[in-house]
Amino acid sequence: MTKKILTALDLLALSAICLISYLALILQIIDSELPCALCVMQRMGFYAISFGLILNLCQERNTKHYLLIILAALLTSFMGLIQVLLHIVPGTGGYGDPVFGMHMYTWTFILCMLFIFYAIIAGLLTPKTPNTQNNAPMPNSIKIISGILIISLILNIISAFFECGPYLCPSDPQSYWLLNLL
């Protein structure tokens, strides 16, 4: 019973990361808001979190996978917190438009704290079972969500290359590097 609940929660968390990734891309394209260097790193941090979730879904559930999620979420939350602190001084403004009343980097910090809390609880609830080889086929829902996530990762890599090229991403980008070449 616990395994089914944890699998459903892992799928929900992975779906949330897909939603976050596509929302960030959509806002980038529609509002012409180029992600700063910290924003790109935060996006990659969410993919690192998703890696731990995919390991739990594709392989046997393991507390080490939840530790990977905690580590990735902790590092990503620090990136979000750094950006919050950069813009906390009154009059400095924020980077990008707020989403539901808060900036994306504030949401990053909050969501990473939720992922840390979830991974701690789920890791504690993960039953200690002997390592046995599971030859059961992977459910289609896991394949579909993983595929959607991989597509968003590829789109983010392409977007980062368009914006930064082979150079470091600027802290306050004004235009796409590749489009300026053309």
Residue, then its C-alpha position, 0 to 999 in steps of 0.5 A: m500500500t505504501k509503495k503505491i502511494l509513494t509511486a503516485l506521489d513521485l509521479l505527481a512530483l515529477s508532473a509538477i516539475c514538468l509543469i514548472s519547466y514548461l511554464a518557465l519556457i512559456l513565460q520566457i517566450i510569451d513575455s520575452e523574459l530571458p532567464c538570467a544565469l541563476c534562473v538557468m541554474q535553477r531550471m537545471g536544479f529542478y531536472a536534478i530533482s526529477f532525476g531522483l524521482i525517475l530513479n525511484l519510479c524506474q528502479e527499485r525504490n531506495t532511500k538513496h534516491y530520496l537523498l539525491i532529491i534532498l541534495a538537489a533541492l537543497l542546492t536549488s533552494f540556495m540558488g533561489l534564496i541567493q536571488v531573493l536576497l539580491h532583490i530584497v532591498p527596497g527599490t531594487g526591483g525584482y527580476g521578471d514579472p511576478v507569478f501569482g504574486m511572487h517572483m519565480y525565484t521565490w517560488t523556486f525556494i518555496l517549492c524546493m523546501l516542499f520537495i525536501f520535506y516530501a523526500i524526507i517523509a517519503g524516504l522514512l516511509t520507504p520500506k526496507t526490502p531486499n534488493t531483488q531484480n524487478n523485471a516488471p515492465m515500466p508503466n506507460s504513465i512513467k514513460i509518458i511523464s519522463g518523455i515530456l520531461i526530457i523534451s522540456l530539458i532539450l528545449n531548455i538546453i536549446s533555449a540556453f544555447f540561443e541565449c548564451g551560446p558557448y559563453l557564460c550566461p549574462s546576469d541580466p540578459q537583453s537579447y538572444w546571443l544566436l539571434n544577434l549573430l544573424 
